Amino acid sequence: MMKTMNAAGRIGLVLAAAVLAWPIVAAAGEASRLASTNEALSTGSATPADTALLAPTPPVSQPPRTDFLGENASNDVRRVAHWVAASGDNGGLPYIIIDKIQAKVFVFDSTGRLRGATLALLGKARGDDTVPGIGSRKLSTIRPNERTTPAGRFVADLGHDFGQDILWIDYSDSISLHRVIKGDPGDHRLLRLATASPLDKRISYGCINVPAKFYDEVVLKTFTGTSGIVYILPEIKTLEDVFSISEVPTAP
């Protein structure tokens, strides 16, 4: 019995020593292989396998991410911005992302660089669709519950309406982005635009009103001479429903 125990103990010691020595043996083997490869390269007898052994491991590529330059943006805005940057959905054109819930507009150049952001006035009624034929109706006939800013992806161009230049988002439905207008004196649009509350921003017939300085220095300069894309985020539907995105990257 004692001899059997001693034999088992010796086997256990041998196995333990082998386990402890394995990292050293493996490192020595790797060093030997590298030395052989270096020698083969110096003598010109290296094979493609030798060259591959010394090739650096390529870094794992990461999808492009949008830099918001410290600007406060919701998770949905960041997700869409990262998706546009990674997929190139803007087609090399400048683009705008409009967050209806936060009542905020983000303008990017064709490379995805943020040009500026601002609070904005939006349609009085909540909703992600427009009433069919609303673009051909007089403003006086549009009921409060029909004054929505539609969600979606739109090709936008500078144009004119009411004697001023504007950015047409959906010409057929008369949806545009323009300098803030006074409108009905009871709307208090300038006052609403100056507050921090998103709830104060729901007053227009559907168009997006931004500060005049922001329009002139950011929107106008970014879209002059080119078309662009406008992404209006939903407030009832999901991002995937509106933009047909199979997988939207999560924001950091």
Secondary structure by P-SEA (a helix, b strand, c coil): caaaaaaaaaaaaaaaaaaaaaaaaaaaaaaaaaaaaaaaaaaccccaaaaaaaccccccccccccccccccccaaaaaaaaaaaaacccccccbbbbbccccbbbbbcccccccbbbbbbccccccccccccccccccccccccccccccccccccccccccbbbbbcccccbbbbccccccccccaaaaaaaccccccccccccbbbccaaaaacccccccccccbbbbbbbcccccccccccccccccc
